[in-house]
Amino acid sequence: MRQAWWKEAVVYQVYTRSFKDSNGDGIGDLGGVLEKLDYIADLGVGIIWLNPIYRSPNDDNGYDISDYRQIMNEFGTMRLFDELLAAVHSRGMRLIMDLVVNHTSDEHEWFRRSRSSKESEFRDYYIWHPGKEGGLPNNWRSFFEGPAWELDPATGEYYLHLFSRRQPDLNWENERVRSEVRDIIRFWLEKGVDGFRMDVINLLSKAPGLPDGTDFSSLTGHDQFANGPRISEYMRFVKDSMSGYDVMTVGETTLADLETIAGYVNPEHGTVDMAINFEQVSLDRGQGVFDPIPLDLRAFKESFASWQRRLDGRGWNCLYLSNHDQPRQVSRFGEDGPNRSISAKTLATLLHTLQGTPFIMQGEEIGMTNVAFGGIDEYRDVATLNYYRERVAAGEDPAAILPRIHACSRDNARTPVQWSAEPYAGFGSAEPWIGVNPDYTTVNVESELADPDSVLQYYRRLIALRKEHPVIVYGDFSELTDQEIPVFAFERRLDATVLTTVLNLSTTDAVAVVPEEEDRRLLLASYADFEPRGSRIPLRPWEAAVWISES
C-alpha cells in the first residue's frame, strides 16, 4: 500500500466560531486558535482542518463566501492567518482549508454583477432560468428545506440554490468559473496550506436541461444534481489545479454510495484522496435529517465492515461519526448519561483502529454532548430554523418539533468548546454567539486534563498508538464474524503483526468470540481492569479493548 502523510495522521476539526474567543466579542477567532494551538498539538494530531474563515455575511456560518481571498472580519486578519499557519507548521502539523465552490454568498461580487442584468458578463457565473409555465423551473428541493429556486425580481428569473437562498449555485459549465476556482486554489496553496476539505464537491455537475427529479422525497431532484454527468471532469479539474503541491484532498460526497465513492478515491484514477461518506450517519435517520429512528446495530457494523472491505488497498476511508454538520456522536451513537465517558471511549476506539484517517470534531475528545435548548430562539443554524418554520407553516405543533431538533440539529456540534467550569465554559469573557451546553461544569478540558482516566487522556493514548504501530495505519482489515449483535470485532494484519479490536456497542453485557492467541499484549481498554484471556471474552456495557500479537 502506498504510504502518505495524510494516512498516518489524525485530523482535528476546528470550527473557529465556537473554538475560543480571544478578544471578548463572543465569537471564536483565529487568535483563539493560536492561543490553544499547543493543546491541539499535545493531542498528537497531525492535521488541523479549519472550517471556512473567508469573508462572509454568515447566513450559513461561513459556507456562504463573499470573498475567497479575505478573512472574515470577526475572525481576524490575513496577517493573523499567516501567523497561525506558520505556528502550525512549526509544531510539525499541517493545515487544510475548506474549499466551498459549489456556491457563493449572494453578496459575492460575482453574484451582485450576475443579477444586475441579463446581459451582464457575469450572468452565466450562476444558474438562471426563466421558470416553466408560470412557476418554478423544476421540482428540485433545497437541502435546507423548500424549493431550490429563488425568484429575482430585478430580472424576473430564478436562480438555483441547493442550500440557503443566500447561497446561489455556481455554473460549472462556464469555463470562466472553473478558471476562477483554479486561481483561488492556487492562491491558498501558494500561501502554504496543505490541502482542502472540499464542500459538497460531487454536486458541481447538474443534469443538462435541469429536468424534474423523479425521486419525490424530502430532497426531490437529487438524482439530477448529485454525481452528475460531468462530475469526474470537474473533480479532475480541481485535482489538477493542485498539481505540483504535496497536498491532502478530502471530498464531501453527499448522496453517493460506496461504489461511486470507490471510484472517486481510487488511487490510480480517482480525483480525491478520501471522501466523507454519509452512510453510517444516515442509518438512524428516516426520510430526512430531522427524522430520527432507532439505530440498527447490525446495519451499523455491516456498513463499517463493507467500506473497510471495499476500499482495502483500493482507496482510503475517512473515519468519523460527528462533525459540524452532525450531532455529537456520544449522544447519538453512545450514551450521554452515566455511561457518557465509557461510551465515548468505545466510539473513539472504533474510529481510530479501523483502516483510514480518523477525524475528530472539536470537543469530541472530551466527550461533549448534544444540547437541548429551551426554545427555537436559542438556535442559530439556518437549516434548523428553516425546518422549524416549514413545519409550523404546515400546521405542526411546535412542541412536537423541538424534540426532533434537540436530537438532530447541527447546532449540537456548534456550541462553544468547554475549556473549564468558569463562566461561558472558559470560551471567552463575553456571552457567546450561541449558548453553552449546561453540562460544561463537569465536562470540560480542565477537569479532563487532571483525570488520568478521562476521555481526553484516552484519546491521547489512542492517537499515540497510531504512531507506534504501523499495523493501525497500513494493516489489512478482516471482520471477526459470528458475534452477538452488540459486538463488533475485527483484526488488522501487517506482515506478522495482528491487531485485534473488540467493542460492545450497547448498554448490556455481551461476549466476543476471538481466535486463541498466547502472545496477546493489551494496548488499550476502556475499562482499566480488562484482561484479554481465552477465546470467549465477556464484555461489560460499552467495553472496548485493543491488543496486539507479534510472531
N, C-alpha and C positions, 0 to 999 in steps of 0.2 A: 504494500500500500504506500502511495506517495506521501511523504511527510510534509507537513506545513505548520507554520507557527500558529495559525488560526485553528488548527485541530487540537493542538496541545494546550491552548489557553482556555480560561473560563471568562465569559463576558459578564460585566456588571453594567446594568442599565441605569442611567441617571436621567430621571425626569426632572429637569432643572427647577421648574416652577415649585416643586414640592420637596426639593432636596435640602437646601439650607439657605436661609435668608441672612445675608451678611450686612445689609445696610438699613434694616429696620422698616422696610416698606410693606412687609407681609408677603413678599414674593421671593421665592428662591432665585438664586442668581449664580453667575459664574464665579463671583467672589466666594460664595458659599461652597461651591465645588472645590475651589482651590483650598479653602480652609479645611476641608475634610478629605483632601486627597491622600494623606498618609493613612487615614482609616481604610480607604478603599485598597490602597497598596498592601496594607497589613493583612487584608483578607487573603491575599495570594493570587488575586485575579490578574490576568494579563491584558485584558482589553476593556476599555470603557466605551459604552455606546451612549452618545448624547442624543436624546430626543430633540426635535427641531429647536434651534436657538436663533433662527433667522428673523428678520423684521417681519412682524405680523400683527394684524388687528385682533388676533386671538379669538376668533369666532369658534375655532376648533383647537384652541390651545397650541398654536404654532404650526399646525398642519395646514393652515391657510396662509401661505407665504406671500408677502407683498414685495420683498426684495431679498433675493438669494445671496447677495454679496454684503449684506449688512447684518449686524447683531441686533436682536430685539432690545429696545431701549431698557426694558425692565431688567434684562439680564446682564447688561454691561456694554462693553465696547470691543471693537476688534483687537485693540491692543491688549485687553484683558484676556481675550480668547487666545491670542498668540502666547501670552504668558502661561496660560493653562496648558496649552499643547506642549510647550517646552518642558513644563513641570511634569507632565505625564510621561514624556519620553525620558526625562532624566531619572525617573523611578523604574525604568525598564518596562513600562507598559505602553500600549498603543491606544489610539483613539479613533473611533469610527463615528461618522455623522449620519443623520437621517437624510436621505435623498427623496424628496417629495416632488415628483414630476408628472404625476397623472393629472394634477390640478394645481391651481394657484389660488390666491385670495382674489376676491373681486376688486380689491384695492391695488392689485399689481398694475403697474403702468401698462403692461401689455393688454390687460382686460379693459382698463379705462379707455384706451385708444380703440380697442376692438369694438366696444359697444357705442362708440361715439358716432359711427356711421357705417352703413353697409358697404361704403366704398373705401373704408379705412384699409391701409396696407396691413393692419394687424387683425382684420376681421377673421381671417382663416387661422389665426392662432388658437381659436376656440371652436367649439362645435355648435353652430347655429342652425336653426330650422324654422320655417315659417308656420309650422303647425299643419294639422291634417283635418280637413273637413270641419274647420272652425274650432278644433280642440287641440289637445296636446299632440306633439309629433308621433309619439308611440306610447306604449303602456309600461315603460320601464319605471321601476321604483327605486328610490334612493336608499342607500344603506342607513340613512338617518331619518327614515320614515317619510311617507308621502311620495308624490311624483318626482322623477329625476329631472324635471324640466321647470324652468322659471321664465315667465314672460318678461321681456324687457320693453317697457312702454315706449322708449325713445325710438326704437326701430321696428317695433311690432313683431319681433321674432323671439323665439325661445332659445335659451342656451341650456346645454346639458350640464348637470351637476350630479354625479353619482353619490356625493356626500352632502354636505350642507349647501343650501342655496347660495352661500357666500364662497363656495369653492368650485368655480367653473372648471370643467374638464378641458385640458389642452387637446388640441387636434394634432395627433402624432402623424397623421397623413401629410402634414405640412413639413417639408424639408427644413424650412427656416426654424421651426420649433425644435426639431432634432438638433440642429446646429447650435441653438441657444443652450440646450441642455448639455451638449458636449462642452461648451465653454464654461458652464457652471461647474461641471465635474472637474475640469482641468484647473479652475481657479482654486478649488479647495485642495486638490492633490498637490498643487504647487506650494501651497501653504504647509504641507507636510502631514495631512490627515492620512490615516492608514486604511481607509476603506469606507464603505457605506452600507447601511441597512436601508433597503430601497422599498419605500412605502407602496403598497398595492401595485407592485410592478407588473403583475400579469393582467392588469385592467387597461393597459395602454391602447390595445387594438380593439376597436369596436367593429361590429359586423357592417359591411358595406350596405348603404341604403337605410341603416338604422331600423331594421324590421321589428315588429312586435315580438316580445318574448312569448314563449309557448308554455312556460312553467308556472302558471298562475299561482303565486305564492306570496310570502311576505317580501320576497325580493324578485318579483317578476322582471324578466329581462336579462337575468344573469347569464343565460345561455347565449346571449347576443353580445355581451360586453366583457366576459371573463375568458381568458385564454383564447383570444380572438385569432383571426386568420393570419395576421402579420406579427403576432406576439414574439415569435422566435427571432424575427428580423429586428424588431425594436430592442429586445433584450440583448441581442448580439451587438447592436449599435452601442448600447450603454457599456457593455463589457469592453468593446474595442476602444471606447473613449478613455479607458483607464490603462491602455497598453503602455508599457514602459515603467509601470509602477508595481511594486510588490504590495498588493492590497488584498483585503478581505471583502467579499461581497455577499450580502445576505438579502435574499428577496422575500418580501412578504407576499405570499401567494394564496390569497383567499379564493375560495370556490375552485380549488384544484385538488384532484385526487392523487393517490400515491403514484400511479403510472405517469400522470402528467408531470408531477414534480420530479420523478426519477429522471425524466428527460431534461428538465431544467438544470439538475445538479450533476448530470453525467460528466465525469472528469475528462472525457475525450472530446465531447462536442456540446456540452452544456453551456449555460450562459451565466450561472451564478455558482458560488462555492457551496452555499447551502440555502435552504428555503424554510421560512416559517410556515409550517402547515397548520391547519385548523381542525384536524380530525379529532385529536384527543380532547380538545377544548370544546367540541361540539357534541360530545356523547351525552352530556347532561342537559341538552337543550332540545326543545321540540321544534316548533315552526319558526322561531326567531330567537334573537339573543335575550329577549325578556320573557322567555317561556321555559323556566327551569323544570326539569323532570329528573326522577331518580337516576343515579348513575348505575349502569350495568357493569359490574366489576369484570365479568368475563370479557365483555367487549373492550373494556379499558385495557386489560392486559394484552388481548389479542391485537389491538391497534398498535401498541408499542412494539410488540414482537414482529408484526408484519412489516413495519417500517424498518426495523433492525435487519430483518432477513433480506428485504428487497434491496436495501442500499448498501449492504455489507460488501465492501470492495468495489461498489459501483456508484458511489455517491457519498454524501455526508449528511448526517442528521443534525438538525437544530433542536436542542432539547430544552423544553420549557413547559410550564403549566400556568404561568402568570406573567403579565407584562402590563403596560399602561392601558391596554385595551381589554384586559381580562380582570375579573375579581381576584382577590387574594387566594392563593392556592390552598393555604391551610384551612380556610373557611369552606372552600369549595370541594376539595378532594380529601381533606383530612378532617380535623375537628378543631374548633376554636374555643372549646370549653376546657375541662380538666386535662384532656389529652392533647392540648394545643402543642406543647413543646415536643412530645414524643412523636406525634404525627407529622409535625414539621420536619423533624429529623429523618423520618422514613421517606417522605416525599423527596427530600433532598438526596437521600441515598439512591433512590430510583433514578433520578435525573443525572446524577454525577457518576454513575457506574455503567451506564449504557454507552454504546458507541455513538459519538457525536460531540458537539460543542455545547456545554451547558450554559444557559443564560439565567442570570439572577436579576430579578426586578428589585430595585432598591427597597429595603425594608423586609424583603423575603428572608434575608439572612438572620433576622431576629424574630421571625415568625409573626410579622404584622398581620392583622386580621381585617375582615370586612367591617364596615361601619354602617349602622342603621340610623341615618339621620331622621330627625323627628318629622320633617315636612319637606315638601318639594322645593321650598325656597332655599334650603340649605345645599341643594345640588347645583353643580356648575357645568356638567357635561352636556354639550349640545344634543347628543344622541338621546340621552336620558330625558332631557326637557322636552324634546320633540315627541318622544314616545308618550310621555305623560299627557301632553296637550292633545295628541291624536286620540288617545284612549278616552280622555274626558269628553272630547268633542263627539265621540261615538256613543256617549251615554253611560260609560262605565263608572262605577262608584270609585272615587279617588282612594278610599280606604282599602279597596281591593287591589289597587295598582301598586301602592307603596311596597308591600312585601316582595313583589317581583323586582322592583327597583333596588330594594335592600340587597337582594341576592345577586343581581346581575349588573348593576350599574358600573360603568368604567371608573366612576369616582371612588369606588372601593380601593383601587390601587393608587389613587392620586392624593390621598390625604397626606399631610406632611410626615416626613421621616421622624420617628420618635427617638430623639437623641438622649433625652433624660426625663426625669419626673418634674422638671421645672415647668413653669407656665409655658403654654404653647409647645410643650414637649421638647423644649430647647431648640426649636426650629428657628426662632428669632425673637426680637424684642417687641414686635407688634402683632396684632391679630392676623393670622394667616388668611390668604385669599380663599381658602376652603377650610372647613372645620377640622380640628384634630380629633382622632379617634379617642374616645374617653378612656380606653384601656392603657393609655400612654404611661400612667403612673406605675404600672407593673411591667409593661412590655416596652423596653427601651434599650438603647445601645449601652448606656452607662451601667445599668444593672447586669446586662448580659456579659459585658466585659469582665465584671467582677465574679461571675459564676462559672467555674470550670466545666459545669455540666449543661451549660446553656445551648440554645440553638446556634447562636453566633459562634461559640467555640467549636461546635460540631461542624459547621460549615468550613471553618478554617482547617480542620483536620481533613475533611473530605477533599478540599482543594489541594492540600499538601500531598495527599496520596496520589493524585493525578500526576504530580511532578516526579514522584518517587518510583512509580510503577508504570512503565510504558504499556503494559497489557491493558490498562484502563483506557488508553487512547487508541491504540492500534490493534488490540486483540479482536479476534472474530467473536461473533455472538451466537450462542445457542440456548434456546429456552429449555429448562428442565420441566417437562410436561407432566401430566397426570397429578397435578396438585389440587388441593382443596381450592374452592373458588376464591377465597380471600388471599391466597398465597401466590405471589409472583416470584419465581426463582429462575435464575439464568447463570450461564457461565460465559466468561470471556477467555479466549485462549490465544497466546502468543508464544510460539515455539514450545518450550517445555513448561511454561508458566500457565497456571489456571487460576483465574479469579472467580469466586462464587459469590453471588448476591442472593439473599433470601429476604423476602418482605411479606409481612402480614398487613394487608391494606384494609383492616377492619377493626372494629371495637371488640371483637370476640377472639377467644383463643383458637389457634389453628396448629396444624402440623405440616412442616415442609419435608419433602422426601428428596434426598440428595445422594449422590454416589458416595460410597465408603472411601475415605482417604485418611491415611495415617499421619501425613505431614502437614495438616492444616495449621496455618498461622493466622490468628484473628487480627484483622487490621482495624476494624471499627464496628461498633454496635450501638444501637440506640438505647439499649439498657446496659448499664455498666457491668452487670454480673452475667452476661451472656457467655455460654460455653458451647462451641460447635462440635458436639460429640455424636457419633453414630450416624446412621442414615435417615433416621426419623427424628426430626428436630422440633420440639414443641416451641411454639411462638406465642408470646403474650400479645395483647392488643397493640397494634402498631409497632410491633417489634421488627427491627431490621438488623442485618448483620452482613459483613463483608469479610471474607477470608481468602487467603492465597495459598496455593500449593506449588512448589517448585521441585522438579525432579532433575 
